[in-house]
Amino acid sequence: MNSRQRRGIILLLLSVLCALGAFAGVFSVIHDAESKVGPGTTAYRLRADIPAYQPLEEARDRFERISMPKRWLPSTAVTDLGELSGKIAVTPLRKGSLLQEDMMADRPELKPGQQEIAIMIDAATGVAGKINAGSKVNIFATFDGKDQGAKPVSKVIVSGARVIAVGKLKALDRDGSTGTTTRRAGEAVPITFALDTKDAQRVAYAESFASHVRLALVAPGGDDGISGADRTYTLDSDK
């Protein structure tokens, strides 16, 4: 082996040693980064806005699955969409936000002796986007009295009714009459209440025979009942 061949072998060995050193350096950097970041885990991020009080189980398509280091994930982060069952959004949820437990709450449930009853409420005369699950409302019904030859009257048929669900806006097309009621075409929202049997009967009667059914939002803490004298109003009685 001549001197040129020996130099070639030495250079080749040096190149191999340099490559091994570089590989060891890269591996050390990666290992150090992994040790600082830690293992990854699953989380969920909003891909679209979700309005307040909307049932989250119906909005599963608005979440995207992401992976992020476990050590950086908040302890309240949701890692399983199964947790959405029976939950509603407590505030408006914004696109790009990380889904967390404090963003949702249990859907209002029925109390013993109560039942669910849903009616369609004209959007222009009783909802206006301010009534949500958990709200308390007074339910007003207006009867025109034409068929009975009586004077028009407005009644508070239920006070402090608890709303447990608000549906999606739908087209309302009722040009004909239902009982004594004539409904105009427009938009309406199905509202579900938790009521006892008597109040549920009052609501069902009003939806069938009242010319209009309206909701009035009760302020938080305003749970005082309405006296009998204030539950019925006629123009003649307004002095």
Secondary structure, 3 states (H helix, E strand, C coil): CCHHHHHHHHHHHHHHHHHHHHHHHHHHHHHHHHHHHCCEEEEEEECCCECCCCEHHHHHHHEEEEEEEHHHCCCCECCCHHHHCCEEECCCECCCCECEHHHEEECCCCCCCCEEEEEEEEHHHCCCCCCCCCCEEEEEEEECCCCCCCCCEEEEEEEEEEEEEECCCEEECCCCEECCEECCCEEEEEEEEEECHHHHHHHHHHHHHCCEEEEEECCCCCCCCCCHHHCEECHHHCC
